[in-house]
Amino acid sequence: MSRYLSDKYQSLEAYTPGEQPRDMRYVKLNTNESPYPPAPGVMEAAAKEAARAQLYSDPVCADLRDALAQRYGMKRANVFVSNGSDDILNFAFMAFAGGDVPAYFPDISYGFYSVYAALHGIQARPVPLKEDFSIDPADYMNLGGFIVIANPNAPTGMALTRDQVERIVAANPEHVVLIDEAYVDFGAESCLPLVEKYDNLLVVQTFSKSRGLAGARLGFAIAREGVIADLERIKYSTNPYSVNRMTLAAGVASLARDDYNADNCRRIVKTREATVEQLRVLGFEVLPSLANFVFARKPGVDGGWLYRELKARGVLVRHFDSPRIADFLRITIGAEQEMAVLMLKLKEILSET
C-alpha cells in the first residue's frame, strides 16, 4: 500500500478471489466454474465480433437485453446488464444504500457484500445465520435498509423458498431487496416471477455458472423500470461501455441454446447428489446444497489442514478462515472424473491419518 492512497481506503480489506495458481495442473474445484464449455455457437459469435473490436460496444446492450427480456417474459426496460454480477452488486450498493440507509446481509455469505459496504462508507449490519447455517426470514422483517441475500447462499449452498423471499420483500417496501441468484439454476426457486408484483425487488443473475461464461464476465439484473433506471444512472456515471462486443454476442448466442445450458445444470445436479452421498460415506457432514458446490466438514479434522493436503495432491478446493466455518471446505462440483479424483485423494489423506 502506497502513502498516496486516500485515507478513507487505508483500512479497506479487499475481497480475496479464489486461487488461480499456475505452478502445476490442478483439479480445480475452488471457484464454482462450470466443468463444461459454453453452448455451441457462443465462441463463433464472439469471434465474429472480435473482428470489429476497433469499434465501441453498444452501451444500451439492446440485443442482449431484448434476448433476456424474451427469455424471462419481461420488457427491455426491466433488464440491466453489466460486466459480471459483481459489477451490478457494486452499483446496487452505491445506488440503494449509504447515508442513513444501512446494508443488511447474512454474516456468512458472499464476501464482496462487506467489501462493497466498506468501499462506499455504508453501515454494514450483518445478520447471523441460524445454528444450522440457514437464513431465518424473520430476521429480515421491517429492517429499514438495503437488504442483500444470496439465494442459494454462498458458501453454504442453502436456499430460501420463493414464498420466504416474498415475505422479506413485502416487509420492507421502502427499501430495495436484492436477491443474488448466481446459483439459482442448480435447483433453487427463482424470484423473478415476483418482479411484476413488487417494485422494490432486484434480482441479479450471472452467465458465469450455469451458462459456463465465467471468463466472459457477464451479469444481468431484472427489476421494475424505476430500479433499472437507477442502475443505468450509476452505470452511465462510471463506464457506459462496461460490456465488450464479444461478450454481448456470446450472451445472445448462449441464450439461444439455453437447452444446452439446462442439460449441463442437470448433469451437475446429478454429480452433486453422487458427491454428497460419497462424502457422507467418508464421514463428512454436508449441508443441503442447491448450488453447483457443496459445503462440507469432517468432524475432528481441521479444515485448513485438509485443504492444504488436497492442494499438495493437486486438488484445489476453497477454505474460509473464519471461526464458525473454519472446518468446512467449499467444493465445486466438477465433471465426474474430477470428482473421482477428489474422492481418491480424500481417501488417501484420511487413510494416512
Secondary structure per residue as TSV (DSSP state, phi and psi in degrees):
chain	resnum	aa	ss	phi	psi
A	1	M	-	360.0	127.8
A	2	S	-	-84.9	164.0
A	3	R	T	-73.1	-6.5
A	4	Y	T	-89.5	-12.9
A	5	L	S	-61.8	134.9
A	6	S	-	-54.9	142.6
A	7	D	G	-56.2	-32.6
A	8	K	G	-69.0	-14.8
A	9	Y	G	-109.2	2.3
A	10	Q	T	-60.5	-34.9
A	11	S	T	-98.1	5.9
A	12	L	-	-67.3	128.2
A	13	E	-	-101.3	111.9
A	14	A	-	-72.4	158.1
A	15	Y	-	-66.5	141.3
A	16	T	-	-103.8	107.5
A	17	P	-	-73.3	163.3
A	18	G	-	-63.0	149.2
A	19	E	-	-60.2	144.7
A	20	Q	-	-131.1	59.0
A	21	P	-	-70.3	154.2
A	22	R	-	-125.7	12.5
A	23	D	S	-75.1	-19.8
A	24	M	S	-161.1	173.6
A	25	R	-	-89.2	120.9
A	26	Y	-	-108.5	154.3
A	27	V	E	-80.3	109.8
A	28	K	E	-97.8	101.6
A	29	L	-	-124.6	41.7
A	30	N	S	-122.6	-8.6
A	31	T	S	-129.2	16.9
A	32	N	-	57.8	33.1
A	33	E	-	-79.8	158.2
A	34	S	-	-75.3	141.0
A	35	P	S	-79.7	-3.6
A	36	Y	S	-113.1	147.9
A	37	P	-	-71.0	164.9
A	38	P	-	-59.0	163.9
A	39	A	-	-61.3	152.6
A	40	P	T	-55.0	135.9
A	41	G	T	95.0	-15.4
A	42	V	H	-68.5	-49.4
A	43	M	H	-67.1	-35.0
A	44	E	H	-65.0	-41.4
A	45	A	H	-63.9	-41.3
A	46	A	H	-66.2	-40.7
A	47	A	H	-64.7	-36.9
A	48	K	H	-61.7	-41.6
A	49	E	H	-73.9	-26.2
A	50	A	H	-61.6	-27.8
A	51	A	T	-69.5	-11.6
A	52	R	T	-117.0	28.7
A	53	A	T	-68.2	-10.6
A	54	Q	T	-73.9	-11.5
A	55	L	S	-102.8	143.1
A	56	Y	-	-61.5	152.8
A	57	S	-	-77.0	167.1
A	58	D	-	-72.4	114.0
A	59	P	T	-65.8	-25.3
A	60	V	T	-78.4	-21.5
A	61	C	-	55.9	42.1
A	62	A	H	-60.2	-49.1
A	63	D	H	-62.0	-43.5
A	64	L	H	-70.0	-41.8
A	65	R	H	-63.4	-38.0
A	66	D	H	-65.5	-40.6
A	67	A	H	-65.3	-40.7
A	68	L	H	-67.3	-40.6
A	69	A	H	-60.9	-42.4
A	70	Q	H	-66.3	-41.4
A	71	R	H	-62.4	-37.1
A	72	Y	H	-111.2	11.2
A	73	G	T	68.7	38.2
A	74	M	-	-120.5	-174.0
A	75	K	-	-108.7	161.3
A	76	R	G	-54.8	-37.3
A	77	A	G	-65.9	-12.7
A	78	N	G	-93.0	-0.1
A	79	V	E	-120.5	135.5
A	80	F	E	-126.8	137.3
A	81	V	E	-128.6	149.4
A	82	S	E	-158.5	-173.1
A	83	N	S	-78.2	77.6
A	84	G	H	82.5	155.1
A	85	S	H	-67.2	-24.1
A	86	D	H	-58.5	-40.3
A	87	D	H	-60.4	-41.8
A	88	I	H	-68.5	-40.8
A	89	L	H	-59.5	-43.5
A	90	N	H	-59.5	-48.0
A	91	F	H	-59.5	-40.0
A	92	A	H	-66.8	-40.7
A	93	F	H	-61.7	-40.2
A	94	M	H	-65.1	-40.5
A	95	A	H	-80.1	-36.1
A	96	F	H	-117.4	3.7
A	97	A	-	-138.2	170.2
A	98	G	B	116.4	162.4
A	99	G	T	64.2	-122.1
A	100	D	T	-88.8	3.2
A	101	V	B	-103.8	105.9
A	102	P	-	-78.8	171.2
A	103	A	E	-114.5	127.6
A	104	Y	E	-108.7	134.4
A	105	F	E	-158.6	160.1
A	106	P	E	-60.4	147.1
A	107	D	S	-71.0	-25.4
A	108	I	S	-115.4	104.7
A	109	S	S	-165.4	-163.2
A	110	Y	-	-60.7	126.3
A	111	G	T	-64.8	-19.4
A	112	F	H	-70.2	-22.3
A	113	Y	H	-60.6	-48.6
A	114	S	H	-68.0	-31.9
A	115	V	H	-66.1	-45.7
A	116	Y	H	-62.9	-39.6
A	117	A	H	-61.3	-45.3
A	118	A	H	-67.0	-40.6
A	119	L	H	-58.7	-39.3
A	120	H	T	-102.5	11.8
A	121	G	T	65.6	34.6
A	122	I	-	-96.1	140.0
A	123	Q	-	-65.9	117.7
A	124	A	E	-94.2	129.9
A	125	R	E	-124.0	78.3
A	126	P	E	-61.3	137.9
A	127	V	E	-107.9	118.5
A	128	P	-	-61.4	138.3
A	129	L	-	-69.1	160.1
A	130	K	-	-68.7	171.5
A	131	E	T	-58.5	-31.6
A	132	D	T	-89.3	11.1
A	133	F	S	74.2	13.1
A	134	S	-	-90.4	163.8
A	135	I	-	-94.0	130.7
A	136	D	-	-97.4	113.0
A	137	P	G	-54.7	-29.9
A	138	A	G	-61.3	-24.8
A	139	D	G	-73.8	-9.5
A	140	Y	G	-115.7	19.3
A	141	M	S	-84.8	129.4
A	142	N	S	52.3	52.5
A	143	L	-	-84.7	-26.8
A	144	G	-	75.8	38.1
A	145	G	S	-166.2	176.8
A	146	F	E	-70.6	130.9
A	147	I	E	-117.6	133.1
A	148	V	E	-127.7	123.7
A	149	I	E	-133.6	123.1
A	150	A	E	-80.8	126.9
A	151	N	S	-140.8	103.8
A	152	P	S	-61.4	151.9
A	153	N	-	-76.1	153.0
A	154	A	T	-123.1	133.0
A	155	P	T	-97.4	9.6
A	156	T	T	-76.8	-32.1
A	157	G	-	82.7	-2.2
A	158	M	-	-82.9	150.3
A	159	A	-	-132.6	150.6
A	160	L	-	-87.8	156.3
A	161	T	-	-79.9	166.0
A	162	R	H	-61.8	-39.0
A	163	D	H	-63.1	-38.8
A	164	Q	H	-65.5	-42.1
A	165	V	H	-64.3	-40.6
A	166	E	H	-60.1	-37.4
A	167	R	H	-59.9	-40.3
A	168	I	H	-67.8	-45.9
A	169	V	H	-61.5	-45.0
A	170	A	H	-66.7	-28.0
A	171	A	T	-84.5	-3.8
A	172	N	-	-132.4	57.2
A	173	P	T	-67.9	-18.6
A	174	E	T	-89.5	-2.5
A	175	H	S	-139.9	154.5
A	176	V	-	-73.2	136.5
A	177	V	E	-111.8	116.3
A	178	L	E	-100.3	124.9
A	179	I	E	-108.7	113.7
A	180	D	E	-88.9	102.5
A	181	E	-	-103.0	44.5
A	182	A	T	-57.6	-31.2
A	183	Y	T	-114.5	16.1
A	184	V	G	-65.7	-26.1
A	185	D	G	-75.9	2.1
A	186	F	G	-105.1	21.9
A	187	G	T	133.3	-9.2
A	188	A	-	-88.5	169.4
A	189	E	-	-89.4	123.9
A	190	S	-	-74.9	147.8
A	191	C	S	-96.1	9.3
A	192	L	G	-56.2	-36.9
A	193	P	G	-62.2	-14.9
A	194	L	G	-86.1	-11.1
A	195	V	T	-60.8	-41.2
A	196	E	T	-68.5	-16.9
A	197	K	T	-94.1	-27.9
A	198	Y	-	-128.6	127.2
A	199	D	T	-87.5	0.4
A	200	N	T	-107.8	10.8
A	201	L	E	-98.6	130.2
A	202	L	E	-124.9	116.8
A	203	V	E	-106.3	125.5
A	204	V	E	-115.6	131.6
A	205	Q	E	-132.3	176.6
A	206	T	E	-143.0	155.3
A	207	F	S	-89.5	-1.6
A	208	S	S	-70.5	-36.7
A	209	K	S	-95.7	-74.6
A	210	S	T	-71.7	-18.9
A	211	R	T	-108.5	6.1
A	212	G	S	63.0	35.3
A	213	L	-	-123.5	38.9
A	214	A	G	-57.6	-39.1
A	215	G	G	-74.8	-14.5
A	216	A	G	-84.2	-22.6
A	217	R	-	60.7	84.4
A	218	L	-	-146.8	122.4
A	219	G	E	-131.7	162.6
A	220	F	E	-145.6	157.6
A	221	A	E	-132.2	148.8
A	222	I	E	-129.4	131.5
A	223	A	E	-162.7	-179.7
A	224	R	-	-67.9	160.1
A	225	E	H	-55.5	-38.8
A	226	G	H	-63.8	-42.3
A	227	V	H	-67.7	-40.7
A	228	I	H	-62.6	-40.8
A	229	A	H	-61.4	-36.4
A	230	D	H	-63.0	-44.4
A	231	L	H	-65.0	-38.8
A	232	E	H	-61.6	-37.8
A	233	R	H	-62.5	-42.3
A	234	I	H	-66.5	-43.8
A	235	K	H	-59.2	-48.0
A	236	Y	H	-72.6	-7.9
A	237	S	T	-96.8	-1.5
A	238	T	T	-124.3	-67.6
A	239	N	-	-149.6	95.3
A	240	P	T	-66.7	-20.5
A	241	Y	T	-102.7	47.0
A	242	S	-	-73.2	-17.9
A	243	V	S	-115.8	124.1
A	244	N	-	-76.8	167.6
A	245	R	H	-58.9	-43.5
A	246	M	H	-65.4	-41.6
A	247	T	H	-68.4	-40.6
A	248	L	H	-58.0	-45.1
A	249	A	H	-66.1	-39.6
A	250	A	H	-62.7	-38.8
A	251	G	H	-63.7	-44.1
A	252	V	H	-62.7	-44.6
A	253	A	H	-65.6	-36.5
A	254	S	H	-65.5	-42.2
A	255	L	H	-63.5	-32.3
A	256	A	H	-66.1	-19.2
A	257	R	T	-122.8	45.0
A	258	D	H	-68.2	-14.1
A	259	D	H	-64.0	-42.4
A	260	Y	H	-62.2	-45.5
A	261	N	H	-63.0	-40.3
A	262	A	H	-65.4	-38.2
A	263	D	H	-61.5	-41.4
A	264	N	H	-64.9	-38.1
A	265	C	H	-61.6	-41.6
A	266	R	H	-63.7	-39.0
A	267	R	H	-63.2	-42.4
A	268	I	H	-65.9	-41.3
A	269	V	H	-62.0	-42.6
A	270	K	H	-61.5	-43.8
A	271	T	H	-66.3	-37.7
A	272	R	H	-60.0	-45.0
A	273	E	H	-62.5	-41.0
A	274	A	H	-66.7	-37.7
A	275	T	H	-64.6	-43.9
A	276	V	H	-59.2	-44.8
A	277	E	H	-61.4	-43.8
A	278	Q	H	-68.2	-38.2
A	279	L	H	-64.6	-40.5
A	280	R	H	-67.1	-34.2
A	281	V	H	-61.3	-33.8
A	282	L	T	-81.5	2.6
A	283	G	T	92.0	14.2
A	284	F	-	-83.4	147.1
A	285	E	E	-91.7	125.7
A	286	V	E	-123.7	124.6
A	287	L	-	-70.5	150.2
A	288	P	-	-69.0	111.8
A	289	S	-	-107.4	139.2
A	290	L	-	-119.8	29.5
A	291	A	S	-118.4	-174.3
A	292	N	S	-94.9	32.7
A	293	F	E	-153.3	165.9
A	294	V	E	-127.3	155.5
A	295	F	E	-119.0	115.1
A	296	A	E	-140.1	151.9
A	297	R	E	-141.3	151.8
A	298	K	-	-104.8	110.0
A	299	P	T	-52.1	131.6
A	300	G	T	87.5	-2.2
A	301	V	S	-116.9	129.1
A	302	D	-	-67.7	124.9
A	303	G	H	-64.5	-39.1
A	304	G	H	-63.8	-40.7
A	305	W	H	-63.8	-44.3
A	306	L	H	-65.3	-39.1
A	307	Y	H	-58.7	-45.3
A	308	R	H	-67.5	-38.0
A	309	E	H	-64.6	-41.4
A	310	L	H	-64.9	-43.1
A	311	K	H	-61.4	-41.2
A	312	A	H	-62.6	-24.2
A	313	R	T	-99.4	11.2
A	314	G	T	89.5	18.0
A	315	V	E	-121.9	121.0
A	316	L	E	-99.3	125.4
A	317	V	-	-127.2	177.5
A	318	R	E	-107.8	131.9
A	319	H	E	-121.8	134.9
A	320	F	-	-112.1	120.7
A	321	D	-	-88.0	57.6
A	322	S	-	-112.4	139.5
A	323	P	G	-50.0	-47.3
A	324	R	G	-72.0	-25.0
A	325	I	G	-120.9	18.4
A	326	A	T	-64.6	-22.4
A	327	D	T	-93.1	-0.6
A	328	F	-	-91.7	152.1
A	329	L	E	-120.5	136.0
A	330	R	E	-96.4	120.1
A	331	I	E	-115.9	114.5
A	332	T	E	-66.2	142.8
A	333	I	-	-85.2	109.7
A	334	G	-	-95.9	-161.4
A	335	A	-	-69.7	162.7
A	336	E	H	-56.7	-40.7
A	337	Q	H	-68.4	-30.6
A	338	E	H	-69.3	-40.7
A	339	M	H	-68.8	-30.1
A	340	A	H	-64.3	-39.7
A	341	V	H	-64.5	-43.2
A	342	L	H	-55.8	-48.7
A	343	M	H	-64.0	-39.6
A	344	L	H	-60.6	-46.2
A	345	K	H	-69.0	-37.1
A	346	L	H	-63.1	-42.0
A	347	K	H	-64.3	-38.9
A	348	E	H	-62.3	-47.0
A	349	I	H	-63.9	-46.4
A	350	L	H	-69.6	-34.1
A	351	S	H	-70.1	-30.1
A	352	E	H	-74.6	-20.4
A	353	T	-	-104.1	360.0
